[in-house]
Amino acid sequence: MVVTWLSTLASIGMAVGPPLVYADQAFSIVKKKDSTGFSRDADSQYNEMLLLARLALLYICILYRPHISPETLGSSTRPLSFWQWPTYTQYIEFLAGLILCQAILFLIFGQSTTFVSILGFVALGLESTLPIPQLISNYRQRSLYGFRMSTLIGWVGGDSFKTVYFFLQHTPLQFQVCAIFQLSIDLAIIGQRITYGNAPPISAILTEEDELEQALVLGQE
């Protein structure tokens, strides 16, 4: 009976918790009108509520992306500018195409246990590496400016809960290993927070100074 209640609470927490965490991050971006510091490559496990929350956050990040972003400057070094496209529509088109391809593959190979296992391993592996882009972004900026502490606490709390839950439920080893790896990245980001702080990076300061200078020039004209 206790295990059943724990499973129910875990399911509710995993469904409701992440969207609330990202809602706070979205509010912060809208308030500052600047998405600097939050990596759009970072994500988490999906359910319907979280998918909607992430799509909304993605839109806000694109709307308030910094003026020195690769999309704005047209300087993306990724193949086909992957996940650094200039419009929100391109992201939606990619996601729709991905869902369609997965649906077709599942209709063809859905009865194969090997295909289902491979799909599960890929999804699990990708999920465990999703905090890494945020870790890299923090390292490049030498700051956690723009990345909400509430989001970090939500990541650490959620991944800690998930890790303990996997061990208590005696899930397969790959679930436990991936959960520990993801939690370790969260802890590394906490280390960055302690080391770097959350002061604006030099690039953001320069951008604000350039905007002020431009405004002064226009005022003189």
C-alpha positions as CSV (number, residue, x, y, z in Angstrom):
1,M,0.0,0.0,0.0
2,V,2.8,2.4,0.9
3,V,4.6,1.7,-2.4
4,T,1.4,2.4,-4.3
5,W,1.0,5.7,-2.6
6,L,4.6,6.6,-3.3
7,S,4.2,5.7,-7.0
8,T,1.1,7.9,-7.2
9,L,2.8,10.8,-5.6
10,A,5.9,10.3,-7.8
11,S,3.7,10.4,-10.9
12,I,1.9,13.6,-9.8
13,G,5.2,15.2,-8.9
14,M,6.9,14.4,-12.2
15,A,3.8,15.7,-14.1
16,V,3.2,18.9,-12.2
17,G,6.6,19.9,-10.8
18,P,8.7,20.5,-14.0
19,P,6.1,22.8,-15.7
20,L,5.9,25.0,-12.6
21,V,9.7,25.2,-12.5
22,Y,9.9,26.4,-16.2
23,A,7.0,28.8,-15.6
24,D,9.2,30.7,-13.1
25,Q,12.0,30.7,-15.6
26,A,9.7,32.0,-18.3
27,F,8.4,34.8,-16.0
28,S,12.0,35.9,-15.3
29,I,12.8,36.1,-19.0
30,V,9.7,38.1,-19.8
31,K,10.3,40.5,-16.9
32,K,13.9,41.2,-18.1
33,K,13.0,40.9,-21.8
34,D,16.2,38.9,-22.1
35,S,16.8,35.1,-22.4
36,T,20.5,35.4,-21.9
37,G,21.8,32.6,-19.7
38,F,19.2,29.9,-20.3
39,S,20.2,27.3,-22.9
40,R,17.4,26.3,-25.2
41,D,19.2,23.0,-25.7
42,A,18.5,22.0,-22.1
43,D,15.4,20.1,-21.4
44,S,13.8,17.3,-19.4
45,Q,11.6,14.3,-19.6
46,Y,8.3,14.9,-21.4
47,N,4.7,14.6,-20.6
48,E,1.8,16.6,-22.1
49,M,2.0,19.4,-19.6
50,L,5.7,19.7,-19.7
51,L,5.7,19.6,-23.5
52,L,3.3,22.6,-23.5
53,A,5.4,24.4,-20.9
54,R,8.6,23.8,-22.9
55,L,7.1,25.0,-26.2
56,A,5.9,28.2,-24.4
57,L,9.3,28.7,-22.8
58,L,11.0,28.2,-26.2
59,Y,8.8,30.9,-27.8
60,I,9.7,33.3,-25.0
61,C,13.4,32.5,-25.3
62,I,13.2,33.2,-29.1
63,L,11.2,36.4,-28.6
64,Y,13.7,37.8,-26.1
65,R,16.9,36.3,-27.3
66,P,20.0,38.5,-27.0
67,H,21.2,40.7,-29.9
68,I,24.5,38.8,-30.1
69,S,22.9,35.3,-30.4
70,P,24.0,33.2,-33.4
71,E,20.5,33.4,-34.9
72,T,20.5,37.2,-34.9
73,L,24.1,37.5,-36.2
74,G,23.7,34.6,-38.7
75,S,26.9,33.1,-37.3
76,S,25.7,29.6,-36.2
77,T,28.4,27.0,-36.7
78,R,26.0,24.0,-36.3
79,P,25.2,21.8,-39.3
80,L,22.0,23.4,-40.9
81,S,22.0,25.8,-37.9
82,F,20.4,23.0,-35.9
83,W,18.3,24.4,-33.0
84,Q,19.5,27.9,-33.7
85,W,16.9,28.9,-36.3
86,P,15.6,32.5,-36.6
87,T,11.9,31.8,-36.3
88,Y,9.7,29.8,-33.9
89,T,7.9,28.3,-36.9
90,Q,11.1,26.4,-37.9
91,Y,11.3,24.8,-34.5
92,I,7.7,23.7,-34.7
93,E,8.2,22.3,-38.2
94,F,11.2,20.3,-37.1
95,L,9.3,18.9,-34.1
96,A,6.3,18.0,-36.2
97,G,8.6,16.2,-38.7
98,L,10.3,14.4,-35.9
99,I,7.0,13.2,-34.5
100,L,5.8,12.1,-37.9
101,C,9.0,10.1,-38.6
102,Q,8.8,8.4,-35.2
103,A,5.2,7.6,-35.7
104,I,6.0,5.9,-39.1
105,L,8.9,4.0,-37.7
106,F,6.7,2.8,-34.8
107,L,4.0,1.7,-37.1
108,I,6.5,-0.3,-39.1
109,F,8.7,-1.7,-36.3
110,G,6.4,-1.3,-33.2
111,Q,6.0,-5.1,-32.8
112,S,9.8,-5.6,-32.6
113,T,11.1,-5.7,-29.0
114,T,14.5,-4.9,-30.3
115,F,13.3,-1.6,-31.9
116,V,11.3,-0.7,-28.7
117,S,14.4,-1.4,-26.6
118,I,16.7,0.7,-28.8
119,L,14.2,3.6,-28.8
120,G,14.0,3.4,-25.0
121,F,17.8,3.4,-24.7
122,V,18.2,6.4,-27.0
123,A,15.5,8.4,-25.2
124,L,17.0,7.5,-21.8
125,G,20.5,8.4,-22.9
126,L,19.4,11.7,-24.4
127,E,17.5,12.7,-21.3
128,S,20.5,12.1,-19.1
129,T,22.6,14.4,-21.1
130,L,20.1,17.3,-21.4
131,P,21.6,19.5,-18.6
132,I,25.0,19.4,-20.3
133,P,24.2,22.3,-22.7
134,Q,23.3,24.5,-19.7
135,L,26.6,23.5,-18.1
136,I,28.5,24.5,-21.2
137,S,26.6,27.8,-21.5
138,N,27.4,28.6,-17.9
139,Y,31.1,27.8,-18.5
140,R,31.4,30.0,-21.6
141,Q,29.7,32.9,-19.8
142,R,31.5,32.3,-16.5
143,S,28.2,33.3,-15.0
144,L,24.7,31.9,-14.3
145,Y,23.1,35.2,-15.3
146,G,19.6,34.6,-16.5
147,F,19.4,31.1,-15.2
148,R,16.9,31.0,-12.3
149,M,17.9,29.5,-9.0
150,S,14.4,28.1,-8.8
151,T,15.0,26.2,-12.0
152,L,18.3,24.7,-10.7
153,I,16.6,23.7,-7.4
154,G,13.8,22.1,-9.4
155,W,16.3,20.2,-11.5
156,V,18.2,18.9,-8.5
157,G,15.1,18.1,-6.5
158,G,13.4,16.4,-9.3
159,D,16.4,14.4,-10.4
160,S,17.2,13.4,-6.8
161,F,13.7,12.2,-6.3
162,K,13.8,10.3,-9.6
163,T,17.1,8.7,-8.7
164,V,15.8,7.5,-5.3
165,Y,12.6,6.3,-6.8
166,F,14.4,4.2,-9.4
167,F,16.5,2.5,-6.7
168,L,13.5,1.9,-4.5
169,Q,11.6,0.4,-7.4
170,H,14.6,-1.7,-8.5
171,T,14.3,-0.4,-12.0
172,P,16.8,-1.8,-14.7
173,L,20.4,-0.7,-14.2
174,Q,20.4,1.7,-17.1
175,F,17.7,3.8,-15.5
176,Q,19.7,4.1,-12.3
177,V,23.0,4.9,-14.1
178,C,21.4,7.6,-16.3
179,A,19.6,9.1,-13.3
180,I,22.9,9.3,-11.3
181,F,24.7,10.8,-14.3
182,Q,22.0,13.5,-14.8
183,L,22.1,14.3,-11.1
184,S,25.8,14.7,-11.2
185,I,25.5,17.3,-13.9
186,D,23.0,19.2,-11.8
187,L,25.5,19.2,-8.9
188,A,28.2,20.4,-11.2
189,I,25.9,23.4,-12.1
190,I,25.5,24.1,-8.4
191,G,29.3,24.2,-8.3
192,Q,29.3,26.7,-11.1
193,R,26.8,28.8,-9.3
194,I,29.1,28.9,-6.2
195,T,32.2,29.6,-8.4
196,Y,30.8,32.0,-11.0
197,G,27.8,33.7,-9.3
198,N,25.0,35.2,-11.4
199,A,26.4,38.6,-12.4
200,P,25.8,39.6,-16.0
201,P,28.5,38.3,-18.4
202,I,30.7,40.8,-20.1
203,S,28.9,40.2,-23.4
204,A,25.6,41.2,-21.9
205,I,27.1,44.4,-20.4
206,L,28.6,45.4,-23.7
207,T,25.3,44.8,-25.4
208,E,23.4,47.1,-22.9
209,E,26.1,49.8,-23.4
210,D,25.8,49.6,-27.2
211,E,22.1,50.0,-27.0
212,L,22.4,53.0,-24.7
213,E,25.0,54.6,-27.0
214,Q,22.8,54.0,-30.0
215,A,19.9,55.6,-28.2
216,L,22.0,58.7,-27.3
217,V,23.1,59.0,-30.9
218,L,19.5,58.8,-32.2
219,G,18.5,61.4,-29.5
220,Q,21.1,63.8,-30.8
221,E,19.9,63.4,-34.3
